[in-house]
């Protein structure tokens, strides 16, 4: 009698576990490392281009001193580590939330005002 009870209990527990499955699928993108530097809002192409033009690039690149007010984390955007931001790096940064159009507009508006 004890063997039959243990066998029946084992079968029921095994069946319950088998029907439960592996659980919910892992959400897409959850396995990626989080970006450092508090990413902000992802900019669309128009906002990204406007921020690039506001920053005042020198040809195809943007110097570090001009880029810093617009970039949340400079090292994350300057993937080539050359001390300049290319337009391609800028667009990638916009897509990852590392470029801030709000800071860009504020920096442009405050240009030429004395520091306090």
URJOGI-V63713 format. One record per backbone hydrogen bond with DSSP energy under -1.0 kcal/mol. CO is the residue of the C=O (numbers start at 1). NH is the residue of the N-H. If there is no record, write none. Layout:
[[CO	NH] [CO	NH]]
This chain:
[[1	5] [2	6] [3	7] [4	8] [5	9] [6	10] [7	11] [8	12] [9	13] [10	14] [11	15] [12	16] [13	17] [14	18] [15	19] [16	20] [17	21] [27	30] [29	32] [44	48] [45	49] [46	50] [47	51] [48	52] [49	53] [50	54] [51	55] [57	59] [58	61] [60	87] [61	58] [62	85] [63	67] [64	68] [67	70] [67	71] [70	100] [73	77] [74	78] [77	79] [78	81] [85	62] [86	90] [87	91] [88	92] [89	93] [90	94] [91	95] [93	98] [94	43] [97	40] [98	72] [100	104] [101	105] [102	106] [103	107] [104	108] [105	109] [106	110] [110	113]]
